[in-house]
Amino acid sequence: MTIEYGVGIGWRPDIAGYVDRLPGLRFAEVVAESVPPEGELPDGLARLRERGVTVIPHGTRLSLGGAEPVDPARVAHFAAVARQLDAPLVSEHIAFVRAGGVEAGHLLPIPRTREAVDAVVANVRRTREELDVPIALEPIAALFDWPDDELDEGAFLTEILERTEALLLLDVANVYANALNRGTDPAALFDRLPLERIAYCHVAGGSATPDGIYHDTHTDAVPPEVLELVAELCGRHRPPALMLERDGDYPPAAELTAELDAIAAASGYPRVTP
């Protein structure tokens, strides 16, 4: 299951009016935890569904990478939102957000060890038991690597995808951020991943601190280097569906439109704006 819908955008209440006016929009993504599992949808989401726009629930709180089993109530909500939106698939992160009852409030990286792979696989399988649709897993941007890593990123992700039979949500901005902070070639990861499993891709902006650390902020414009990486990916593999991800400090509509058009130009997809 993949999305064949060109360029999309993350639906957020602050830009719901803008998203609603995009005439060529075929798919969008919404944070699953912000959607009621039953009853009426928020107005903006309801209008998208009435237009026939596919909406993908994107989880942020399952903690699939945690050592503890996923919370059944959170999984039940996730599955109910997918049914509420009639979504063809859902997505979540390969990360943990809680441990010992403490909420981190942020997506945290897990060590690339065999034990961590087993934990992720077990939690994904528990989640899939409640889902009616496939799940796509997103590797996160991480500011550090654990010292006891046993696998490189490509081998780690590939084993998780193969053992869970999950799809891949590839965040191109995360690939760029991780490579820049590690001093590696971002495009090299494409050679190590099963690109045929890509369900769709995120594209987002970030910024560097004075000490040179690049942060995947989702509040800055998409840099040219990330757009070049999008073009590189599309040159190696059939162009996947691509989604602009913004989560705050929203620019004027004209700037959002320019970002969407730049993503379309990098991938060869039609623009979603006139």
C-alpha positions in Angstrom: 0.0 0.0 0.0 1.5 3.3 -1.1 0.0 6.7 -1.7 0.1 7.7 -5.4 -1.1 11.3 -4.8 1.8 13.6 -5.6 2.4 16.4 -3.1 0.5 16.8 0.1 0.6 18.8 3.3 0.3 18.2 7.0 -3.1 19.4 8.2 -2.9 21.6 11.3 -5.8 23.7 12.8 -3.7 26.9 12.3 -3.5 26.4 8.6 -6.8 24.6 8.0 -8.2 27.4 5.9 -5.2 27.5 3.7 -5.2 23.7 3.2 -8.9 23.8 2.4 -8.2 26.2 -0.5 -5.6 24.0 -2.2 -7.5 22.8 -5.3 -5.0 20.1 -6.4 -4.6 18.5 -3.0 -5.0 14.7 -3.1 -3.7 13.7 0.4 -2.9 15.2 3.8 -1.7 13.9 7.1 -3.1 14.7 10.6 -1.6 14.1 14.1 -3.7 11.1 15.2 -3.8 12.2 18.8 -5.6 15.4 17.8 -8.5 13.6 16.2 -11.5 12.3 18.1 -12.0 8.6 17.6 -15.7 8.9 16.9 -18.3 11.6 16.4 -17.8 14.7 14.3 -14.5 15.5 12.8 -13.0 19.1 13.1 -14.5 21.2 10.3 -11.4 21.4 8.2 -10.8 17.7 8.2 -14.5 17.0 7.5 -14.3 19.3 4.4 -11.2 17.5 3.1 -12.9 14.2 3.4 -16.0 15.5 1.6 -13.7 16.6 -1.2 -12.3 13.1 -1.5 -8.8 14.1 0.0 -7.1 11.1 1.6 -6.1 11.8 5.2 -3.5 9.8 6.9 -3.4 9.6 10.8 0.2 10.1 12.0 0.9 8.9 15.5 3.3 10.6 17.9 2.6 9.0 21.3 2.6 5.2 20.9 6.3 4.9 21.9 6.9 1.9 19.5 10.6 1.9 20.5 10.0 1.7 24.2 11.0 -1.4 26.2 7.5 -1.4 27.7 4.5 -2.8 25.7 2.5 -0.1 23.9 -0.5 1.2 25.9 -3.7 -0.6 24.7 -5.8 2.5 25.1 -3.5 4.6 22.8 -3.5 1.8 20.2 -7.3 1.6 20.4 -7.5 5.3 19.8 -5.1 5.1 16.9 -7.1 2.4 15.2 -10.4 4.2 15.8 -9.1 7.4 14.2 -8.0 5.4 11.1 -11.5 4.0 10.8 -13.0 7.5 11.5 -11.0 8.9 8.6 -11.4 5.8 6.3 -7.6 6.0 6.0 -5.8 3.5 3.7 -2.8 3.4 6.1 -1.4 4.9 9.3 2.1 6.0 10.4 4.1 6.2 13.5 7.8 6.8 14.6 10.6 4.4 15.5 11.2 6.1 18.8 10.3 6.1 22.4 8.5 8.9 24.3 8.0 7.3 27.7 9.6 5.0 30.2 8.7 4.1 33.8 5.6 6.2 33.6 7.6 9.4 32.7 6.6 11.2 29.5 9.5 12.7 27.6 7.3 15.1 25.6 9.6 14.5 22.6 10.6 11.7 20.2 13.7 10.1 21.5 16.1 7.8 19.6 16.6 4.2 20.5 19.9 2.3 20.4 20.5 0.3 17.2 20.8 -3.0 19.0 19.3 -6.5 18.5 17.4 -6.0 21.8 15.9 -2.7 20.6 14.9 -4.3 17.3 13.1 -7.0 19.2 11.3 -4.4 21.3 10.1 -2.4 18.2 9.0 -5.5 16.4 7.0 -6.7 19.4 5.3 -3.3 19.8 4.5 -2.9 16.1 3.0 -6.4 16.0 0.8 -5.5 19.1 -0.3 -2.4 17.3 -1.0 -4.1 14.0 -3.3 -6.6 15.8 -5.8 -3.7 16.3 -5.4 -2.0 12.9 -7.5 -2.7 9.9 -4.9 -1.0 7.6 -1.1 -1.2 7.1 1.3 0.9 9.2 4.3 2.9 7.9 7.2 3.5 10.2 9.2 6.7 10.3 12.9 6.9 11.4 13.4 10.1 13.4 16.0 12.8 13.3 18.4 12.2 16.3 20.9 14.6 17.8 23.0 11.7 19.1 23.8 8.0 18.6 23.9 5.5 21.5 27.4 4.3 22.3 26.4 0.6 22.2 24.9 0.5 18.7 25.3 -2.9 17.1 23.8 -2.1 13.7 24.2 0.7 11.2 21.1 2.7 10.4 20.3 0.9 7.1 20.6 -2.6 8.6 18.6 -1.5 11.7 15.7 -0.1 9.7 15.6 -2.9 7.1 15.4 -5.6 9.8 12.6 -3.8 11.5 10.6 -3.4 8.3 11.2 -7.0 7.2 10.2 -8.5 10.5 7.1 -6.4 10.9 6.1 -6.3 7.3 5.6 -2.6 7.8 5.9 0.1 5.2 8.4 3.0 5.4 7.6 6.6 6.0 10.9 8.2 4.9 11.4 11.7 6.2 13.9 13.2 3.7 14.6 16.1 6.1 15.5 13.6 8.8 17.9 11.8 6.5 19.6 15.2 5.7 19.7 16.2 9.4 21.2 12.9 10.6 23.8 12.8 7.9 24.8 16.5 8.4 25.2 16.0 12.1 27.1 12.7 11.7 29.3 14.0 8.8 28.1 11.3 6.4 26.6 11.4 2.9 22.8 11.6 3.2 22.1 9.9 -0.2 24.2 6.9 0.8 21.3 5.8 3.1 19.1 5.4 0.0 21.3 2.5 -1.1 20.8 0.7 2.2 17.0 0.9 2.5 14.2 -1.1 0.8 12.9 1.9 -1.2 10.1 -0.3 -2.6 8.5 -0.2 0.9 8.1 3.6 0.9 4.5 4.6 1.5 5.1 8.3 1.4 7.8 10.9 2.4 8.0 13.9 4.7 9.8 17.0 3.6 10.5 19.7 6.2 12.8 22.6 7.1 15.3 23.1 9.9 18.1 25.3 11.0 21.6 25.1 12.4 22.8 26.4 15.7 26.0 28.5 16.0 27.9 25.4 16.9 26.9 23.7 13.7 24.2 21.3 15.0 21.3 21.0 12.6 17.9 20.8 14.1 14.8 19.4 12.3 12.5 22.2 13.5 9.5 21.9 11.2 9.2 25.7 11.6 11.8 26.8 9.0 11.6 26.8 5.3 12.7 23.6 3.4 16.4 24.3 2.5 17.7 23.7 -1.0 19.8 20.8 0.2 16.7 18.9 1.2 15.0 19.6 -2.1 18.1 18.3 -3.8 17.9 15.1 -1.7 14.2 14.8 -2.8 15.3 15.0 -6.4 18.0 12.4 -5.8 15.5 10.0 -4.2 13.1 10.4 -7.0 15.9 9.8 -9.5 16.6 6.4 -7.8 13.1 5.2 -7.3 9.7 6.0 -8.7 8.6 9.4 -7.2 6.9 8.7 -3.9 4.1 10.8 -2.5 5.7 13.8 -0.8 4.3 15.8 2.1 5.3 19.2 3.4 5.5 19.1 7.2 5.1 22.4 9.1 4.4 22.5 12.9 4.4 26.1 13.9 5.6 29.6 13.0 3.5 29.4 9.9 4.6 31.8 7.1 2.2 33.7 4.9 0.2 31.7 2.4 2.4 32.7 -0.5 5.5 31.2 1.2 3.7 28.0 2.0 2.7 27.8 -1.7 6.2 28.4 -2.8 7.4 25.5 -0.6 4.8 23.2 -2.1 5.7 24.2 -5.6 9.4 23.7 -4.9 8.7 20.1 -3.7 6.6 19.5 -6.8 9.4 20.8 -9.0 12.0 18.6 -7.3 9.9 15.5 -7.7 8.2 16.1 -11.1 4.7 16.1 -9.7 2.0 18.6 -10.7 1.6 21.6 -8.4 -1.3 21.6 -5.9 -1.9 25.3 -6.5 -3.1 27.1 -9.6 
